[in-house]
C-alpha cells in the first residue's frame, strides 16, 4: 500500500518546469494525476495515461475518470472538497475499469499556502482483494466444516442418549411413559441436527423436518404412521425456529401415538398443505377421543406434552385440536414471516 502523510506538499509553479515535473511523475510506476480542486486533470504520468486513456478522454481539462460516475460529472465533489477544507490527505478503495484501485488524494499548496491542486495516486489492488476474498472464503469454509462437525457429534450423542433411554424403558416398566416422552423429544432435536449437517448455510425446510421426525417416530410407534405432502410452498426456517417446531411436531406425534386405541384399524396420518399465508400441518389419529370438556385455551385436561407445545409455539404459528367422529385432528398452521 502506498504511504502518504497528512502534511500538505508545497508546490510552486516557479520552482520547477512542467517538463521536469513530468519526468519526475513518469518515474513513478503507479498512476499519478495532478488535479484541480474540482477534479479536472492538469497533468498525468505515463502509467496513468497508459491505463486510463483508451478512448482519448484522459486529457487536461477532463474530469479524472477515477472520480467520475458518468461523462463530465464528478462522482463526489465533497470528496475533493474535504481534502481542500481539511488540508490533509485521504485514502479509499474504488472499483473502476474492471479493477480495484486504492486511491490516495494529497492536497498541494502554492507558495501562499493555498490548496490549488490535488495529487491523486492510484494503486491497483485487485490481486490483493482477490487474495483477501480467497482467505475469507477459506475461513468461512473452515467455519462451516466445524459447525457441521459439531452438529454431527451432537446428533450422535443424542442418538446415544436415545439408546440409553430405550434400555431404561425395557428395564423399568413404571417409567415407560416418561421415557417415551424423553425419547420423542430427543429424537426431534436429533432430526434437526441431522439436517444441519447437510444444509451448509441454507435455511432448514419444514417439510424435511416433518419427514425426518416422522421417520424417527415410526421406529417407536406401535401404530402405522402415514405421511402425504400436498404443499407446493417450501417453508424455510432459521435454526432458532427449526428446533422448537421439530419438538412440537414430535410432541403431537407422541400425543397421537399415546392416545390412539390399539386395534387393527388404528392409524396416524400426517399431511402438509398450503394455505394463503403459509403452511398447514395436520396430524390425525383414529380411533381416538379427546377428554370430555377438553379445552386447550382454558387449560382443561391439558397434560405436560401440550403444555410444552404451547410454550414452544412461535408467534407465527397456531394450533387447533378438534374431534371428528372417532378421529382427533391436530392442525398446526405456520404463517410465512
C-alpha positions, 0 to 999 in steps of 0.5 A, a space after each residue: 500500500 502506498 504511504 502518504 502523510 497528512 502534511 500538505 506538499 508545497 508546490 510552486 509553479 516557479 520552482 520547477 518546469 512542467 517538463 521536469 515535473 513530468 519526468 519526475 511523475 513518469 518515474 513513478 510506476 503507479 498512476 499519478 494525476 495532478 488535479 484541480 480542486 474540482 477534479 479536472 486533470 492538469 497533468 498525468 504520468 505515463 502509467 496513468 495515461 497508459 491505463 486510463 486513456 483508451 478512448 482519448 478522454 484522459 486529457 487536461 481539462 477532463 474530469 479524472 475518470 477515477 472520480 467520475 460516475 458518468 461523462 463530465 460529472 464528478 462522482 463526489 465533489 465533497 470528496 475533493 472538497 474535504 481534502 481542500 477544507 481539511 488540508 490533509 490527505 485521504 485514502 479509499 478503495 474504488 472499483 473502476 475499469 474492471 479493477 480495484 484501485 486504492 486511491 490516495 488524494 494529497 492536497 498541494 499548496 502554492 507558495 501562499 499556502 493555498 490548496 490549488 491542486 490535488 495529487 491523486 495516486 492510484 494503486 491497483 489492488 485487485 490481486 490483493 482483494 482477490 487474495 483477501 476474498 480467497 482467505 475469507 472464503 477459506 475461513 468461512 469454509 473452515 467455519 462451516 466444516 466445524 459447525 457441521 462437525 459439531 452438529 454431527 457429534 451432537 446428533 450422535 450423542 443424542 442418538 446415544 442418549 436415545 439408546 440409553 433411554 430405550 434400555 431404561 424403558 425395557 428395564 423399568 416398566 413404571 417409567 415407560 411413559 416418561 421415557 417415551 416422552 424423553 425419547 420423542 423429544 430427543 429424537 426431534 432435536 436429533 432430526 434437526 441436527 441431522 439436517 444441519 449437517 447437510 444444509 451448509 448455510 441454507 435455511 432448514 425446510 419444514 417439510 424435511 423436518 416433518 419427514 425426518 421426525 416422522 421417520 424417527 417416530 415410526 421406529 417407536 410407534 406401535 401404530 402405522 404412521 402415514 405421511 402425504 405432502 400436498 404443499 407446493 410452498 417450501 417453508 424455510 426456517 432459521 435454526 432458532 425456529 427449526 428446533 422448537 417446531 421439530 419438538 412440537 411436531 414430535 410432541 403431537 406425534 407422541 400425543 397421537 401415538 399415546 392416545 390412539 386405541 390399539 386395534 387393527 384399524 388404528 392409524 396416524 396420518 400426517 399431511 402438509 398443505 398450503 394455505 394463503 399465508 403459509 403452511 398447514 400441518 395436520 396430524 390425525 389419529 383414529 380411533 381416538 377421543 379427546 377428554 370430555 370438556 377438553 379445552 386447550 385455551 382454558 387449560 382443561 385436561 391439558 397434560 405436560 406434552 401440550 403444555 410444552 407445545 404451547 410454550 414452544 409455539 412461535 408467534 407465527 404459528 397456531 394450533 387447533 385440536 378438534 374431534 371428528 367422529 372417532 378421529 382427533 385432528 391436530 392442525 398446526 398452521 405456520 404463517 410465512 414471516 
